[in-house]
Amino acid sequence: MKWINLSFVLFVLVMVAGMSDSFLAGMWGFGVILSMAGLMMFNNLSVEAVSELVWNSGLSSWLIFLSVWVGGVCYLCSGYRGIARPGAFGLTVLLLTLVCVLVFSASNWFLFFFFFESSLIPIVVLVLGWGYQPERLQAAFYLLMYTICVSLPMLLVLVYKCSSIGSNSFYIVGDWVWVNYESAIVMLLLLGSFLVKSPIFLVHLWLPKAHVEAPVSGSMILAGVLLKFGGYGAILVFYWFSFGVNTFCIILISFSLWGGLISGLICTRQVDVKSLIAYSSVGHMSLCLAGIVSCFSLGWWGGLLMMISHGLCSSGLFGLAGYVYKIFSSRALILCSGIMASMPIMTLCWFLLCSGNMSFPPSLSLLSEIFLMSALTGVSLWFMIPMGAMVFVVGVYSLILYSYSQHGSEVESTQGGKLLGFDFMVMSFLLWVPLNLLILCSDLMVGWL
């Protein structure tokens, strides 16, 4: 309990720092949370109950570290320059990071559900308060309705089962015994909210709208952290509820893989930079979810590595897209061209992150895809067809994104790039370096299972 009390005091200090208009105070707050996440991660990488409400494992610790790291980079690249109401903005970003940390720390199903739904409040505030277009109200409505409507069945199942057992702890529900027909129904009801949060194809319409209308920091946290709630929740469901592979799982894997392929094909015809990156997230997270549903250890390892690598790479791409919007005042690929002629350093940043997006070695994305493909081929060799096509399509739209934005004739609006400074270099460096160096400690990342 001493650890919990200390954490509470530090979080209160962080919130006080977020309410200040000082940028350095906000960065100090993220430094405190990052130190706490580091202590939690290296203190114990095995599954351990820290208290009745908090648990610590390699799975949650790495995702907590990812949340704080991406949140701090978002706060750093915003820099409070040109942002209305900087105090409220800093408090919202810090609060969103805090909620993400609490989601990955909860060892109680109802506490997990509460923080899972509470994450909607800060992201909706970011979209409505600092969004770009008038359509941000519709984007926030889509985000709320998709998440809340599919979360109700999960809440009903948790209430029914936890009331029948008399406990809602992660460690008790593992003793639940399922009948064959009951297993498939309960699995569908529990996974519904996580399938939308990931999201998979056909329930992904809220994601491009939210990304396009959200500010840069909102898009980075949404892609880097909030999409990981789906994969994390799916792992919890299969880990603690002792589900096995059945016909429903095979159907879900097939649907995820073919849906990821279709979303990749949609990427190739996008004209908006943020929409292209948003649809690419659907494909990556569909592959991640398919590996988790396979119930193989390799699939769960690959799912965790994919969540971390995608969180670092995708948030970096959204950050660069935000800087491109500052230069050109547009996100259209056909208008955002000629960056190589005027800003070759930014071209280097685009190249490094685009190569990480298509799993170029030695990025963590490569190892995660190897694990995921090995797990899925263990279920059925037929899954090699959509997976192979997905790998090809990812390379196609990554090259389209890079070539359209970097090549071409220089336009006059690129002169605005001189006002950016070197923030994009710092942001790209802080995300690209761990994306490629974490592969060296991948044994620690999979040691929780």
C-alpha positions, 0 to 999 in steps of 0.5 A: 500500500505504500507504493499506492499511496506514493503513486497517488501523491505523485499523480496529484502533483502531476495534475497540479503541474498540468493546470499550470500554463508553464510548459516546463511544469507540464514536462516535469509532470510527464517526467514524474509519471515516466519515472513511476512507469519505469519503476513499475516495469523493472520492479517485477515483470511477472504477474503480481498483485500490488494491491486489491485494485492494482496489478503489475505484470510485464504486459501492463508495465510495458503498455503503461510505459508506452502510454506515458512515453507517447503522452510526453512526446505529444505534450513536447511536440505541441509546445504550447505554441499556437494552442488556445487555452494552453492550461486546459490543453495540458491538463487534458493531455495529462488527465488522458495519460493518467486514465490510460495508466489506470486502465493498464493497472486495474486488477478489478473488472469493474474498475477496468471497465470504469477507466476504460469508459472514462478515457472517452471524456478527455479524448472527446474534449480534445476533439471538440476543444482543439479540433480543426473542422466543424465536423468534429462534433460528428466525429465525437458523436461517432466515437461515443456511440460506437464505444458506449453501445458495444460496452453495455453487453460486456457490463451486463456479462460482468455484473451477472458473473461477478455477482454469481461468484461474489468477486470481480477480481482478475484472479477469481474469474479464471475459475469460471466454467463455461458450457460450449454454447455459453462460451461462444456467446460470452466471448462475443459479448466480452470481446465486442467492446474491444473489437470496436476499440481496436478496431476491426473492419466494419466497426472502424468508421469512427476512427478515420473521423476522429483522427481527421478532426482531432488535433495532432496530440489527440491523434497521436494519443488515440493511435499510440495508446487508446487503440491498444485498449482493444488488444489489451482487453482481448488478452485479458479475456483469453488469459483470465477466462480460460477460453480456447480456440473454437469455431467462433475464434477461427471465424473471427481470425478470418474476418480480422485478416480479410478486413485488414486487407480491405482496409489496406486497399482503402489506404491506397486510394486515400487523398488525405494524409491523416485518413491514410494513416488512420486506415493503416492502423485498422490493418495493423490492429486487425493482424494484432487481434487475430494473433491474440485470438489464436490463443498461442503464446506466440500470438500473445507475444506478437500482439504485445510487440505489435501494440508497442511498435504500432503505438510508436510508429503510428503516433510519429506519422501523425505527428509528422502529418501535423507538421506538414499541415502547418507548412501547407495548410492542407492534408491533401497528398497531391498538394503536400509535395516537394518537402525533399527540395526544401526540408531534407531533414524532414524527409529523413524523418518520414523515411525512417517512420515509413520504413518502420510502418512496413516492418523494415528491419531492425524495427520491432514491427518485424519481430511482431509480424514474425510472431503473429504469422507463426501463430496464425499459420499454426491455426491454419496454413490458409491464413498465409494468403491474406497475411501475404497480401497484407504485407504487400499492400502495406508496402504499397501505401507506405511508398505512396505516402512517402513518395507523394509527400517528399517528391515533386516540385517545391511550392511556395508554401514550403517556406513556412517550414522555416518557422517549425524549428527542429521540433519534428526532429526531436519528436521523430527521434524519441519515437523512432529510437525505441521502435528499433532498440526495443528489439534488443530486449524483446525477451523481457517484453515476452517474459510475462507469459 
